[in-house]
């Protein structure tokens, strides 16, 4: 039952304050050692008890709003206190606060291999120093270098002895770059370690959660079945991702096709997948209803299998939310009671945030709950706009309404995070509606029946069918204007868009609503217009902070001269340079590689000039420049350079080794020069 009376959705109303408390604790890094939140909580709790007693005795019912406000404050403070209890970094026994030569840690996730590096988080349980073992806690991101001819046989739950060589995770040094440090902090990871495999010793296996350990091994067996019977590699990876939530070998081109057609949610195991599981289980266990205890046996079987599937697929917030909601709905149906969809959604959110309050910052959690909220509230309103006479038309209309409702609810947040909009999302979702269901059911049958001939023919069918859907999405992606890119929203824009959406769909026709819509629309118009004017008139030079490369952007309007040795397909370009150019809405880029010439590289950037010294330069001519950039890891004698070049600032980029940077900076210090190191430092952005 869906209701709009606030008295019928008490938990849904108050969960927002609990969420706000968690958000405040994370955003403003509320000190977990402080007792103030707890003292405030106790004060308000005593206040509400006394207030309720007095208001009932004196019949002061007109003051009930005070109770409502106090309860909201209690939920907010509860969120702050609960989140603070999870901040491991502020505890005295965090491994970073204990002196150690070695650490004992447990692998928390299956290692991800890329080239000769295996990356995985570990949970530190002990620190060793001078043969003294201290119990510690905290998580560490381990990057393990290994011989490519012999891959490491490490897995979830392995107990490792590692050298205590670690550093803090690095923050985003370039503007608009993805903040990986913040992302890791939401997973309680604040330190990273780059070590060789010879510095790691395996002490013991199977030390992790036994349920999770079994589920990961079971999933690996199922993935191997797909690899064995599905002839096409892309079909194998999509089947493993779509049905089992294993993205390890998903091809970037295929992933891009799903992302650019608005069907990425199909690859993220969530509510749709759980509902298909429920549909299959309902058919299988329907005959049990004929027996006396059949309904309860059916309920138990369904709950066990739903949660087994959720655990095997990784228990991500989206799948956890779906499993909780379906479980509550099944229990409610069994007890012949009524459940309110809003309260059920709020209960699911509350349980997930109780398990880990930092799940709030998980993008999957945010998008999943917004999508379901859209389905609960927006979908019925859209569906009522048209009443089809034929079942097939009605089915298509339902699919359209579901897609529109979920897209409306999630679009502002998706734009805020991903900066693009899939124009043909409706076509993509209609195209995938039936194939996704067929693939899921076919995949379940394939995995459940251990008969070789059946698996052979089902494997062929799944492979061809998956290739058909992949190629269909690639075709949709290649249509003109399939995506609108370079959409960068501020937090104010995000809030305003959701306010506008709420005002438009809220069932209220008062004049004040129309005025509010006009005000919010005007704010958005002014915000977007102001940003566009600034982008048209922008004139700047940016020296990017890169580890092993050079990148300098001279931006004027929406054109850019990019001096770099990076290719557009390089990961460093996509991760560190392109996001900023997109945020500036650059439409045309001229690339120049400064390391391909032995001649002098002097560039004019408006009223400024740059001299770039690479490792190949052989001739020097006297010149006056604003900036001198040393790159290419050549140890130039700076005193001799001063005989040729007059400059205001010396820049040293990441193309130089750490050793060479130390030599260059020591010379610059002796000569009292103004210099700036770009390696492991913030990018330098200069307005003209």
C-alpha positions in Angstrom: 0.0 0.0 0.0 1.3 3.5 -0.9 0.2 6.3 1.3 0.8 10.0 1.5 -0.3 10.6 5.1 2.6 11.4 7.2 1.2 9.5 10.2 1.4 6.3 8.1 5.1 6.7 7.3 6.8 7.7 10.6 10.0 5.7 10.0 10.3 7.1 6.5 10.0 10.6 7.9 12.6 10.2 10.6 15.2 8.2 8.7 16.1 11.4 6.8 17.3 12.9 10.1 19.4 9.8 10.9 20.9 10.1 7.4 21.5 13.8 8.0 23.4 13.0 11.2 25.7 10.5 9.4 26.3 13.0 6.6 27.2 15.8 9.2 29.6 13.4 10.9 31.4 12.5 7.7 31.3 15.9 5.9 32.5 18.0 8.9 34.6 15.2 10.4 33.0 15.5 13.8 35.5 14.4 16.5 34.7 10.9 17.6 36.5 11.5 20.9 34.1 14.3 21.8 31.3 13.5 24.3 29.2 16.4 23.3 26.9 14.6 20.8 26.2 11.9 23.5 25.5 14.6 26.1 23.2 16.4 23.8 21.4 13.1 23.0 20.9 12.4 26.7 19.6 15.9 27.3 17.1 15.7 24.5 16.0 12.2 25.4 15.2 13.3 29.0 13.5 16.4 27.7 11.2 14.4 25.4 10.3 12.0 28.2 9.4 14.9 30.6 7.6 16.8 27.9 5.4 13.9 26.9 4.5 13.3 30.6 3.7 17.0 31.2 1.8 17.5 27.9 -0.4 14.5 28.6 -1.1 15.6 32.2 -1.8 19.2 31.2 -3.4 18.3 27.8 -1.0 20.6 25.9 -1.6 18.8 22.6 -1.1 22.0 20.6 2.6 21.8 21.5 3.0 18.3 19.9 5.3 19.9 17.3 7.9 20.3 20.0 8.0 16.6 20.4 8.4 16.1 16.7 11.3 18.5 16.5 13.0 16.9 19.5 12.6 13.4 18.0 14.1 14.6 14.8 17.1 16.1 16.7 17.5 12.7 18.5 17.6 10.9 15.2 20.2 13.3 13.9 22.4 13.0 17.0 22.0 9.2 16.8 23.4 9.3 13.2 26.4 11.4 14.4 27.1 9.1 17.3 26.7 5.9 15.3 29.0 7.2 12.5 31.6 8.3 15.0 31.7 4.8 16.5 33.0 3.6 13.1 35.9 6.0 12.7 38.8 3.6 13.1 41.5 6.2 12.2 40.8 8.2 15.4 41.2 5.2 17.8 44.4 4.8 19.8 45.0 1.3 18.6 44.9 2.1 14.9 48.0 0.6 13.3 49.3 4.0 12.1 49.6 5.1 15.7 51.7 2.1 16.8 55.4 1.8 16.0 56.0 -1.4 14.1 58.5 -3.1 11.8 55.9 -5.6 10.5 52.2 -6.0 10.3 49.9 -9.0 10.4 46.8 -8.5 8.2 44.0 -10.4 6.5 43.0 -9.9 2.9 39.6 -8.4 2.8 38.8 -8.6 -1.0 40.0 -10.8 -3.9 43.2 -9.3 -5.4 42.7 -7.3 -8.6 45.6 -7.9 -11.0 46.8 -5.2 -13.5 50.1 -5.8 -15.2 52.6 -6.8 -12.6 50.6 -5.2 -9.7 48.0 -6.9 -7.4 45.9 -4.5 -5.4 43.7 -5.4 -2.5 42.7 -4.0 0.9 43.8 -5.8 4.0 42.6 -5.6 7.6 45.5 -5.1 10.0 45.0 -7.1 13.2 48.5 -7.0 14.8 51.6 -4.8 14.8 55.1 -6.3 15.5 58.0 -4.3 16.9 61.1 -5.8 18.5 59.3 -9.1 18.9 56.5 -7.4 20.7 53.0 -8.1 19.3 50.3 -5.4 19.8 46.7 -5.9 18.8 45.7 -3.2 16.4 43.0 -2.3 13.9 42.6 -0.4 10.6 42.6 -1.1 6.9 45.5 -0.7 4.5 45.5 -0.7 0.6 48.2 -3.0 -0.5 49.8 -2.8 -4.0 51.9 -5.9 -4.5 54.5 -6.1 -7.3 55.1 -9.6 -8.6 56.7 -11.5 -11.4 54.3 -11.6 -14.3 55.5 -15.2 -15.1 54.3 -16.3 -11.7 51.0 -14.7 -10.5 50.5 -14.6 -6.8 48.2 -17.3 -5.4 46.6 -15.0 -2.8 42.8 -14.9 -2.0 40.3 -13.6 0.4 40.9 -14.5 4.0 44.7 -15.1 3.7 46.7 -14.1 6.8 49.8 -12.1 5.7 53.0 -10.9 7.4 54.1 -7.7 5.6 56.7 -5.0 6.2 55.3 -1.9 7.8 56.2 0.3 4.9 53.2 2.5 4.2 52.2 6.1 3.6 49.0 8.2 3.6 46.8 7.8 0.6 47.4 10.6 -1.9 44.8 13.3 -2.4 43.7 14.6 -5.8 46.4 16.9 -7.0 44.6 18.1 -10.2 41.4 20.2 -10.5 38.3 18.1 -11.3 40.3 14.9 -10.7 38.5 12.0 -9.0 39.3 12.2 -5.3 40.6 8.7 -4.7 41.8 9.6 -1.2 38.2 10.6 -0.1 36.8 7.5 -1.8 39.1 5.2 0.2 38.4 7.1 3.4 34.7 6.1 3.0 36.0 2.5 3.1 38.0 3.3 6.3 41.3 3.2 4.3 43.7 6.0 5.0 47.1 4.4 4.2 48.6 2.5 1.2 51.7 0.4 0.8 53.7 -0.4 -2.3 55.9 -3.5 -1.7 57.4 -6.4 -3.5 56.0 -9.9 -3.2 59.2 -11.1 -1.5 58.3 -8.8 1.4 55.1 -10.7 2.0 54.8 -14.0 3.8 51.6 -16.1 3.8 51.0 -17.3 7.4 47.6 -19.0 7.0 44.6 -19.3 4.8 40.8 -19.0 5.4 41.0 -16.5 8.2 38.2 -14.3 6.9 34.4 -14.5 7.3 33.6 -18.2 6.6 30.3 -17.4 4.9 31.8 -14.8 2.6 34.8 -17.1 1.9 32.5 -19.9 0.9 30.4 -17.6 -1.3 33.4 -16.2 -3.1 34.7 -19.7 -3.8 31.3 -20.8 -4.9 31.0 -17.8 -7.2 34.4 -18.6 -8.7 33.2 -22.1 -9.5 30.1 -20.7 -11.3 32.2 -18.1 -13.2 34.4 -21.0 -14.4 31.2 -22.7 -15.8 30.5 -19.7 -17.9 34.1 -19.7 -19.2 33.9 -23.4 -20.0 30.6 -23.4 -21.9 30.2 -19.9 -23.4 32.5 -19.6 -26.4 32.6 -15.8 -26.6 34.8 -14.0 -24.1 32.6 -10.9 -23.9 29.5 -13.1 -23.4 31.4 -14.8 -20.5 32.2 -11.6 -18.8 28.7 -10.0 -19.2 27.0 -13.2 -18.0 29.3 -13.3 -14.9 28.6 -9.6 -14.2 24.9 -9.6 -14.9 24.0 -12.8 -13.1 26.8 -13.1 -10.4 28.0 -9.6 -9.9 31.6 -10.5 -10.9 33.1 -7.6 -12.9 36.7 -8.8 -13.0 37.0 -9.3 -16.7 34.4 -7.0 -18.2 35.6 -5.4 -21.4 35.8 -1.5 -21.2 34.1 -1.1 -24.6 31.1 -3.2 -23.5 30.9 -1.4 -20.2 31.0 1.9 -22.0 28.0 0.7 -24.2 25.9 0.0 -21.2 26.9 3.2 -19.5 26.2 5.4 -22.6 22.8 3.9 -23.2 21.6 4.3 -19.6 21.5 0.5 -19.0 24.4 0.2 -16.6 22.0 -0.8 -13.8 21.4 -4.1 -15.6 25.1 -5.0 -14.9 24.8 -4.0 -11.2 23.0 -6.7 -9.3 20.1 -5.0 -7.6 16.3 -5.0 -7.3 15.6 -6.2 -10.8 17.8 -9.2 -10.4 16.3 -10.1 -7.0 12.7 -9.8 -8.4 13.6 -12.2 -11.2 15.0 -14.6 -8.6 11.7 -14.2 -6.6 9.7 -14.8 -9.8 11.6 -18.1 -10.5 11.3 -19.2 -6.9 7.6 -18.5 -6.8 7.1 -20.8 -9.8 9.3 -23.5 -8.3 7.7 -23.5 -4.9 4.1 -22.8 -5.8 3.1 -26.5 -5.4 4.1 -26.4 -1.7 1.0 -24.3 -1.0 -1.2 -27.4 -1.4 0.3 -28.9 1.8 -0.6 -28.0 5.4 2.8 -26.4 6.3 3.6 -25.6 2.7 3.4 -21.8 3.0 5.9 -21.6 5.8 8.3 -24.1 4.1 8.0 -22.1 0.9 8.7 -18.9 2.8 11.8 -20.3 4.5 13.2 -21.8 1.2 12.6 -18.5 -0.6 14.2 -16.4 2.1 17.3 -18.7 2.3 17.8 -18.8 -1.5 17.3 -15.0 -1.8 19.9 -14.3 0.8 22.2 -17.0 -0.6 22.0 -15.3 -4.0 22.7 -11.8 -2.3 25.7 -13.1 -0.5 27.2 -14.9 -3.6 26.8 -11.7 -5.7 28.7 -9.6 -3.1 26.2 -8.0 -0.8 26.6 -4.5 -2.3 24.3 -1.9 -0.9 21.9 -2.1 -3.9 21.5 -5.9 -3.6 21.3 -5.7 0.2 18.5 -3.1 -0.1 16.6 -5.3 -2.5 17.0 -8.4 -0.3 15.8 -6.6 2.8 12.8 -5.1 1.0 11.8 -8.4 -0.6 12.2 -10.2 2.7 10.0 -7.7 4.6 7.4 -8.0 1.8 7.4 -11.8 1.9 7.1 -11.8 5.7 4.3 -9.3 5.5 2.4 -11.3 2.9 2.8 -14.5 4.9 1.4 -12.8 8.1 -1.4 -11.3 6.0 -0.4 -7.9 7.2 0.0 -4.6 5.3 3.3 -3.0 4.6 3.9 0.5 3.5 6.5 0.8 0.8 8.0 3.9 2.2 8.5 2.4 5.6 10.0 -0.8 4.1 12.5 1.3 2.1 13.4 3.3 5.2 13.9 0.1 7.2 16.2 -1.3 4.5 18.2 1.9 4.6 18.4 1.9 8.4 19.7 -1.7 8.5 22.3 -1.0 5.9 23.5 2.1 7.6 23.5 0.3 11.0 25.8 -2.3 9.4 28.1 0.5 8.1 27.2 4.2 8.3 29.8 4.9 5.5 27.5 3.0 3.1 25.7 6.4 2.8 28.6 7.6 0.7 28.4 4.7 -1.7 27.1 5.9 -5.0 25.3 2.6 -5.6 23.5 3.0 -2.3 22.4 6.5 -3.2 21.3 5.7 -6.7 19.5 2.5 -5.7 17.4 4.1 -3.0 16.6 7.1 -5.2 15.5 4.8 -8.0 13.2 2.8 -5.7 11.8 6.0 -4.3 11.1 7.1 -7.9 9.4 3.8 -8.6 7.2 4.0 -5.5 6.1 7.6 -5.9 6.6 8.7 -9.6 5.7 5.5 -11.4 2.0 5.3 -10.4 1.5 9.0 -11.4 3.1 8.3 -14.8 1.1 5.1 -15.3 -2.2 6.8 -14.7 -1.6 9.2 -17.6 -2.5 6.5 -20.1 -4.8 3.4 -20.0 -3.8 1.0 -22.8 -6.5 -1.4 -24.0 -4.2 -4.2 -25.1 -1.9 -6.2 -22.8 1.2 -5.9 -25.0 0.8 -2.1 -25.2 0.2 -2.1 -21.4 3.4 -4.0 -20.8 5.4 -1.6 -23.0 3.8 1.4 -21.2 4.7 -0.1 -17.8 8.3 -0.6 -19.0 8.4 3.1 -20.2 6.9 4.4 -16.9 9.4 2.3 -14.8 12.3 3.6 -16.9 11.1 7.2 -16.8 10.4 7.1 -13.0 13.8 5.7 -12.1 15.6 8.1 -14.5 13.8 11.1 -13.2 14.7 10.2 -9.6 18.4 9.5 -10.3 19.3 11.9 -13.2 20.4 14.9 -11.1 22.7 12.7 -8.9 24.0 10.8 -12.0 24.8 14.2 -13.7 26.6 15.3 -10.5 28.8 12.2 -10.3 29.2 11.1 -13.9 28.8 14.4 -15.9 26.9 12.8 -18.8 23.4 12.0 -19.8 22.4 9.0 -22.0 19.9 10.5 -24.5 18.6 7.2 -25.6 18.1 5.7 -22.2 14.4 4.9 -22.9 15.3 3.0 -26.1 18.1 1.2 -24.3 16.0 0.1 -21.4 13.1 -1.0 -23.6 15.6 -3.0 -25.7 17.1 -4.6 -22.6 13.9 -5.3 -20.6 13.1 -8.7 -22.1 16.7 -9.9 -23.0 17.8 -9.2 -19.4 15.0 -11.4 -18.0 15.7 -14.2 -20.5 19.5 -14.0 -19.8 18.9 -14.1 -16.0 16.4 -17.1 -16.1 18.5 -18.9 -18.8 21.6 -18.3 -16.7 20.0 -19.8 -13.5 18.9 -22.9 -15.4 22.4 -23.2 -16.9 24.0 -23.0 -13.5 21.4 -25.3 -11.8 21.4 -28.2 -14.2 24.7 -30.2 -14.0 24.1 -32.1 -17.3 26.8 -31.6 -19.8 24.7 -31.6 -23.0 22.2 -29.2 -21.5 24.9 -26.8 -20.4 26.5 -27.0 -23.8 23.4 -26.0 -25.7 22.3 -23.4 -23.1 25.9 -22.0 -23.1 25.7 -21.6 -26.9 22.3 -19.9 -26.6 23.4 -17.5 -23.9 26.6 -16.7 -25.8 24.7 -15.8 -29.0 22.0 -14.0 -27.1 24.4 -11.9 -25.1 26.3 -11.0 -28.2 23.1 -9.9 -29.8 22.2 -7.6 -26.8 25.8 -6.3 -26.6 25.9 -5.4 -30.3 22.4 -3.8 -30.0 23.6 -1.5 -27.2 26.8 -0.7 -29.2 24.6 0.3 -32.1 22.4 2.5 -29.9 25.5 4.1 -28.5 26.8 4.9 -31.9 23.7 6.8 -32.9 24.1 10.6 -33.3 23.9 12.5 -30.0 23.7 9.3 -28.0 25.2 11.1 -24.9 25.4 14.7 -23.7 28.8 15.1 -22.1 30.6 17.8 -20.0 27.7 18.4 -17.6 29.2 19.7 -14.4 26.8 20.5 -11.5 27.6 22.2 -8.2 26.0 21.1 -5.0 23.7 24.1 -5.2 22.6 23.0 -8.7 22.0 19.4 -7.5 19.8 20.6 -4.6 17.9 23.0 -6.9 17.2 20.3 -9.4 15.8 18.0 -6.8 13.7 20.8 -5.3 12.3 21.5 -8.8 11.6 17.8 -9.3 9.8 17.6 -5.9 7.7 20.8 -6.7 6.7 19.5 -10.1 5.5 16.0 -9.0 4.1 17.0 -5.6 0.3 16.9 -5.6 -0.3 20.5 -4.8 -1.8 23.2 -7.1 -1.5 26.1 -4.8 -0.3 29.5 -6.1 2.7 29.3 -3.7 3.9 26.1 -5.5 3.9 27.9 -8.8 5.9 30.8 -7.3 8.4 28.3 -5.8 8.8 26.6 -9.2 9.5 30.0 -10.8 12.1 30.9 -8.1 14.0 27.6 -8.3 13.9 27.7 -12.1 15.3 31.2 -12.0 18.1 30.2 -9.6 19.1 27.3 -12.0 18.9 29.6 -15.0 21.1 32.2 -13.3 23.6 29.5 -12.1 23.9 27.9 -15.6 24.1 31.2 -17.4 26.7 32.6 -15.0 28.9 29.4 -15.5 28.5 29.6 -19.2 29.6 33.2 -19.4 32.7 32.4 -17.2 33.6 29.5 -19.5 33.3 31.6 -22.7 35.6 34.3 -21.1 38.0 31.9 -19.4 41.7 32.5 -20.1 44.2 30.5 -18.1 47.2 28.2 -18.0 47.3 25.0 -16.1 50.4 23.0 -15.2 49.1 19.5 -14.3 50.6 17.4 -11.5 51.6 14.0 -13.0 53.8 11.2 -11.8 55.7 10.3 -15.0 54.4 12.7 -17.7 54.1 16.3 -18.8 50.9 18.2 -19.3 50.3 21.9 -19.7 47.0 23.4 -20.9 46.6 26.9 -22.3 42.9 27.5 -22.3 41.2 30.4 -24.0 37.4 30.3 -24.2 36.5 26.7 -25.2 39.7 26.0 -27.1 42.8 24.5 -25.6 46.5 24.1 -26.6 47.6 21.0 -24.7 51.4 20.4 -24.4 51.7 16.8 -23.4 53.4 13.5 -24.1 50.1 11.7 -23.2 47.8 10.0 -25.7 44.0 10.4 -25.4 43.8 6.7 -24.7 46.3 6.8 -21.8 44.8 6.2 -18.4 46.7 9.2 -16.9 45.1 11.5 -19.5 41.6 10.1 -18.8 42.0 10.2 -15.0 44.1 13.4 -14.4 43.8 15.7 -17.4 40.5 15.1 -19.3 38.2 15.7 -16.3 39.4 19.3 -16.0 39.2 20.0 -19.7 35.6 18.6 -19.6 34.7 20.8 -16.7 35.9 23.7 -18.7 33.7 22.5 -21.6 36.6 22.5 -24.1 35.4 21.8 -27.6 38.7 21.8 -29.6 42.1 20.6 -28.4 45.4 21.0 -30.2 48.0 18.5 -29.0 51.8 19.2 -29.0 54.3 16.6 -27.8 57.3 18.6 -26.4 59.6 15.6 -26.1 59.9 14.9 -29.8 62.2 17.7 -30.7 65.8 18.7 -30.0 65.1 22.3 -30.7 64.0 25.0 -28.3 60.5 24.8 -27.1 59.2 28.3 -26.4 55.4 28.8 -26.2 53.4 32.0 -26.1 50.4 31.9 -23.8 48.7 35.2 -24.3 50.8 37.7 -22.4 53.0 35.0 -20.9 55.8 32.8 -22.3 57.0 29.4 -21.4 60.4 27.8 -22.1 60.3 24.0 -21.8 63.7 22.2 -21.4 63.5 18.5 -22.3 66.1 15.8 -22.1 66.9 16.1 -25.9 67.7 19.7 -26.2 71.2 20.5 -27.5 71.1 24.1 -28.5 70.4 27.1 -26.2 69.6 30.7 -27.1 69.3 33.6 -24.8 65.7 34.6 -24.1 63.4 36.2 -21.5 60.4 34.1 -20.4 57.9 34.0 -17.6 58.2 30.3 -16.8 61.0 27.8 -17.2 59.9 24.2 -17.1 62.5 21.5 -16.7 61.3 18.0 -17.8 62.7 14.8 -19.2 64.9 13.8 -16.2 68.0 15.6 -17.3 70.2 17.1 -14.6 70.7 20.6 -16.0 73.2 22.9 -14.2 70.8 25.7 -13.2 73.7 28.2 -12.8 74.6 27.8 -16.5 70.9 28.0 -17.5 70.7 31.5 -15.9 73.3 32.6 -18.5 70.8 31.9 -21.3 67.4 32.4 -19.7 65.8 35.1 -17.6 62.7 33.8 -16.0 60.3 34.6 -13.1 59.5 31.1 -11.9 61.2 27.7 -12.3 58.9 24.7 -12.7 59.9 21.0 -12.3 57.5 18.3 -13.5 56.9 14.6 -12.8 58.9 13.5 -15.8 61.9 14.0 -13.5 63.0 11.3 -11.1 62.9 12.0 -7.3 66.7 12.0 -7.3 66.9 14.5 -10.1 64.3 16.7 -8.4 66.3 16.8 -5.2 69.4 17.8 -7.2 67.6 20.6 -9.1 65.9 22.0 -6.0 69.2 22.1 -4.0 70.7 24.1 -6.8 67.7 26.4 -6.9 67.8 26.9 -3.1 71.5 27.9 -3.3 70.6 30.4 -6.1 67.6 31.7 -4.2 65.3 31.0 -7.1 61.5 30.9 -7.0 60.5 27.3 -8.0 57.6 24.9 -7.8 57.6 21.1 -8.0 54.7 19.6 -9.8 55.3 16.0 -8.8 53.1 14.9 -5.8 52.0 18.5 -5.4 48.9 20.5 -6.4 48.6 21.5 -10.1 49.3 25.1 -10.8 46.4 27.1 -12.3 47.2 30.6 -13.4 44.5 33.1 -14.7 45.6 35.6 -17.4 
